[in-house]
Amino acid sequence: AQKVTQAQTEISVVEKEDVTLDCVYETRDTTYYLFWYKQPPSGELVFLIRRNSFDEQNEISGRYSWNFQKSTSSFNFTITASQVVDSAVYFCVLSESNQGGKLIFGQGTELSVKP
Amino acid sequence: NAGVTQTPKFRVLKTGQSMTLLCAQDMNHEYMYWYRQDPGMGLRLIHYSVGEGTTAKGEVPDGYNVSRLKKQNFLLGLESAAPSQTSVYFCASSYSGRVTGELFFGEGSRLTVL
C-alpha cells in the first residue's frame, strides 16, 4: 500500500538558518510522482515541485532544493537561509501512475521561522 | 483568473442537517477532487471525478455524495451531517489524471457540525 511519512511534526528555526524537511514514502508501483506542497497560515495549498520516479536529478530553485533518493525512498526538501515568510505547513505527497491523479499526503511538517 | 472557487468558505451545521459544497473551476480541467483535512493530518480523498457525468469513491467516501453535472462544477453533499464531518474541505482540479501537471486547489471550506 502507498504511504507517506513525515517524521517531523514541528520544526522551529531562527531566520537565516537552513532547514531540511524529511519525507519517506512507500509504494509498490515503479512509476510514481512525488510532490511538495506548502500550506501557509492563510490555508491555501501551494504547489512547489513535482518529481517522477525516473528522474532522480536533484534540483535547486532559489533557496529551495530537493533530494530524491529511490534507494532509500526519500524525497527531502531543504530551505536555505530561511525567512519568516517560509513559516507554513509543508506536505510531501505521493501519486502512483495508475491512480488517476489521486494524491497520498503525508501528515505535514509545521515549520516556524522566528525573526 | 479565478482558478478553483469553493462556496461557502465557512458553515456551521447541526447534527442531522444537510448541505452542499460547490466547487467551480474555470480552467477546463477534466479531473476534479474533493479532499478533507483534519488537524495534524494531511488531506484525504473523499470522491473524485474524471469527467463530466462521472464520479468515483476515494479513501473516505462514507457520509458524502457528489455530482458532476457540468464539467466546471463538482458538488459535495452531506445528507445528514455528523460531528465527525467537522473538517476543512478542499476542492482541486487537474487537466488530466496522469499527473503530468500539479493539482490546483481551492481556498478551502471550513465546516463545523455541532
Interface residues (C-beta under 8 A of the other chain):
Chain A: V4 T9 Y33 F35 G43 E44 L45 F47 R50 F91 V93 S95 S97 Q99 G100 G101 K102 L103 F105 G106 Q107 G108
Chain B: Y31 Y33 Y35 G40 M41 G42 L43 R44 L45 Y48 V50 A56 G58 V88 F90 A92 S94 S96 G97 R98 V99 E102 L103 F104 F105 G106 E107 G108
